[in-house]
Amino acid sequence: MHEIANTPANTQASEGIVVERLVEKAHSEDACLLCGIQVEQCEDNLFDTRFGIRGTYGARRCLHCGLEQVFPVPEPDALKALYESHYNFGGETGTLYTRLRERFLSSPIYRLWTKLDGDISFHLPRGSGRLLDIGCNEGRGLRIYAGNGFQVEGLELNEFAAAVARNAGFDVHTELLEEFRPGSLFDVAVLSNVLEHSLDPRRMLVGVHRILAPGGQVWISCPNSQSRLRKMFGRFWINWHVPFHISHFSSETLKQLLESSGFTSVSIRQVTPALWVSMSIIARLFARQGRPTRELRNPIFVTGLLFFVRFFLFPLLWLQNRAGRGDCLLVTAIRA
């Protein structure tokens, strides 16, 4: 990875030149999205195990910085169309799945479960100050962050989802992060399972640096490219999530990226959520290329697997996390 001094002044001064060069290089099919160095194939024959989108993909690893990325990298317009037709808030309401989900998220049981299973969405911390939820969808997280004491705003490109969050009383912006100019800087920015979706993760983090107050924190969760579950489940690992997961980070690549984007005091720990394990099991059993895996939204089946994984496989998951092979990276860093 190209060396960039870890000071805000140097980061901002070089931002335009670095990003321009990296994006230009990344247009090559054989170039890393971060550093522009040649990549090599590390996985092939991957397919969408969730929505049944047709086609196969691969993954390539940078020979220099180690970042892994989907191959081929989707064009922005094509990716936007896929999000609008398959992903994010689709307007589902009134089903057994959504009713149970809303009751669960608003119950004390959810906080207890999160303490046991791992807080991959940062729903437990209480505090004050201004918090921006980047990729807030229809505002489920905003309700929880507000209830924890924060002054919340959201950033969401899906206009339909943003409208639902606004109707619930939240201030949600729909512009791109690089175009977003808040009236006041934020104390916390949340990227909960968002960074891996970005076509330019460095630009996203530089944008986060810009909208945070000095000393502000970024909270990131994303899949771990070194996860043991990835090796166990192969192409059925739920976090391949092609073509939506563009980048796959290890602890090392994410730490380097944060530091080169102007962040300090990077803290990384690992958890393996029971839901992610359960989803990989379901994908292995039921996913077929070109067919939606409807079993992923069966509340009875999923709930049964969740309890089995959490309470019977706990020792294995704990050892996996301790060995640096957990499924999820939980990261906090401070804007210098």
N, C-alpha and C positions, 0 to 999 in steps of 0.2 A: 504494500500500500504506500502511496506517495506520502511523504512526511509533511505534516502541516503543523506549525507551532500551535500549542494549546493556549492561546491568548485570544480574547474576544476581538481585539483590534486586528490582529493578524488574520483571524478567521474571517472577519467581515471584509477586510481589504482584499483577500484572495478569493472570496466566495465566487464572484462572477467568473473569473478566469478559470478556476478549478472546475466548477460545475459545467461550464461551457465545454471544456476539453473532455471531461469525463463523459458527458452525455453524447458528444460527438463520437468518441471511441466506442461507447456502449451500443451504438447503432450497428456495429459489426457483430455478426452472429458468434464470433469467436473471441469477444472481448468481455471482460468483467464489468459489471455495472458500477463498481466502486472505483477500481484503479485502472481499468482499461487494458490490463494484461491478459494474455491468452488464457482461455479456459479449456478444460478437458472433460470428456464425458465421465460421469460417475454413476448415473442411473438411466435406464431406458424403459420403454414400454409402460410408462405411467398413464393412468386414465382417471377421469373424474369419478370418484367413488361416492359422491354425494348427490349431485343433480342429474347425472347421466348425460352430461355434455359430450358429444361425439368427438373422437379424435384421440390421438396418443401424444404424449410429451416425454421429454427426458429432463435430466438435471445435469448441469455442468459445474465444475469446481475450478475456481481461479488458481492458477499455478503459483501465484505470488501471495495473495492475502487470505486465501482459503474460503472466500465467500462462495456459496453455492446458489445457483439461479436456475429458474425454469428454462427449458429450451423446447421450442423457440419462445423468445420473450414476446408476448402479445403486443400488437400495435395498440396505442391508446384508444383509438376509436372502437376497435374490435372489443377491447376489454370493457369499455364503457357500456357497449351494447349487451355484453354478457352479464354485467352487474344489474342492468336494468331489467333483464328478462329472467334472471335466475337467482340473484343474490340480494342480501340485505333485506330490508323491510318489504314484504310483498303484499301487505294488506290483510294478512290472515288474522281474523278475529272470530271469537265465539266458538272456536273448536275446543275439544277436550284438552288438547295439547296447550293451547294458549291460556286457557282458564287455569289449568294446574300450574303453569309456569308463573303466572302473575301472583297467584296465591302463595306459591313457594317463595318467590323473591321478596314478598312483603311480610314474611313471617319471621319470628325469632328463630325458627328452625334453620332458616337460610344462613343466618349469621353463625350459628353453631356449626353447621355443615362446612361453611367456608373456613372456619378456624381449623377444622379437622382435615379438610381436603386440600386447602391451599387457595389463597386469595388471588387468583389470576387476573381479576378485574379491579383490584384495589378498592373493594367495597367496604373494607373494615376500618381504614384509618379515619379518625375524626380530627377535625381541625377548623381553621378559618382561612380567610383570604380568598382570592379569585382563582377559580379552577376552570380550565378549558378541557372538555372532553372531545378529543379529535376522533371523528368517526362515531358520533354519538347515536346514530340510528334514530329510532323513534323516542329516545329519551329514557329508557329504563335505568341506565346508569346515572343520568342526571338526577333522577328522583332520589337515588340512594346517596349520591354525593351531597346533595342539598340537605338531606336528612342528617348527614354527618357534620353539618355546620359550615360547609363551603358556599361561597357565592358562585354559582355555576353558570357557564355558557357552553354551547355546543358548536361544533363545526361538522357539517354533514352535507355531502354532495347530492344525496338522494333527496330531491325536492319533496317527494311524497312523505318520506320518513320525517324530514324536517318539519313539514306542516303538522304532522301528528304531535311532535314534540312541542311546537309552538302553541298548539291548541291546549296542551297541558300546562301552559304558562311559562315555558322556558324560552330564553333568548338563544336562537340557533341561527348560525350564519351558514350560507351555502356557497361561498366562494372558495377557490383553491387556497391552500395554506400560504403559498407564496404571494397571493394577492390580498390576504387578510391583513387589515390594519386596525387593530383594536384601539378603542379609546384610551384604555389603560392597560399596562402590562399585567401578566398573570403571575401568580405565585406557584401554580402547579399546572402542568400539562400532562394529560393522560393519553398514552398510546396503547390501549388494551387490544392486543391482537390486531394491530393496524400496520406497523412498520413493514412487516413481511409482504404486505399488499402493494407497497409503493414501487413504482417503476424507477424511482430515483431516491433511495433511502437517505443518501447524504444530503440532498437538497431538502428533504423533509426535516431532518434534524437541524439543519442550519436555519430553516424556517421556525422551528420550535424555539431555538436559541434566541431568535429575534423577538418573539412575542413574550418571552419570559423576563421578569424583573431580575436584576442581579441577585444571585443567591436563590433564585427560584428552582424548582425541581421538575424533572421529567420522570414520569413513571411509565415503564415499558414492560409489556409481557409479549412473548412471541415463542413459537416452537424452537426447540433446540435441535440443531442439525446433528449433534452428537448423541441423540437419544437412543437408548437401548431398544425402545419399542420400534424405532425405525428399522433396526436390523431384524427384529423378531417378525414384524409384519410385512417387510418388503414393500412392494408396490401398493399394498393395502393399508399402509400407515396413513391414518386419517389426515395427518398434517402435511402430506404432499399437496393436497387440496389444489391440484392443477385445474385450470390455469391461473387461479386467483392468488396463490402464494408465489410471489415472484422471487423473493430472496429467502435463503435459509441460513440463519446465523448460528455460529458457535459462540460460547462465552468470549473467546479471544477476538473474533472478528467484530462482535458488537462493541466490546470495550474499546478497541482501536478506533472504530467509527465514531463513537461518542466523544472520545478525547480529541480526535482530529476535527470535530465539529464544534469545539469550544466548551465541552463539559468536563467537570472534574469530580472527584470523590465518587467514582463509579462503583456501585455495589451490586453484585449479581449473586442470586441464589437460585436454586432449582426446586421445582415441585413436579409431581406427576398427577394431574387431576384424574379422579376416577371416571369422569365423563369422557375424557380423551381416550383412556384405555378402553372404555366400553364402546366408544365409537369405532375404534380400530378393530375390536372383536367383531362388531356388527358388520363392518365393511368386509372383513375377511370371510365372514359366513355368507353374506348376501349380495355384496356389490358385484354387478355385472356391467361390462362396458356398454355404454349407450342407454342404460336404464337407471332411473332415479332409485336410490336406496331408501324406500319408504319406511323401512324398519328403523331408521335413525330417528323417526318422529313418532314412534310407538311408545307412549308414556309408560305403559305397564312393563313392556320388555326392557326399556332403557332403565327404569327405576330399579328393577330387579338386578340388572347387571351392575348398576352403580353401587348398590349395597354389597353385592358379592365382592366387587373389586376393592372397595374401601375397607371392608372389615375382614376379608379373608386373605387378600393379597398385600395388605399393608406392609409386612416386613420386607417383602421383595421390592416394593416401590420405595421404601425408605432407604434401603441399601443402594438402589439405583440412583436416587438423588444424591446420596453421600459420595458416590463414585463419579459424579459429574456426568451422569447419563440420564438425568431426568428429562421429562418430555417438554417442560416449559421453563423458559428463562424469565425470571422476575428481576427487573433492573430498576434502580433509582440512580439518578445522577444530578449534579448541581450545575446550574449555569454560572460559568466563571464571570 
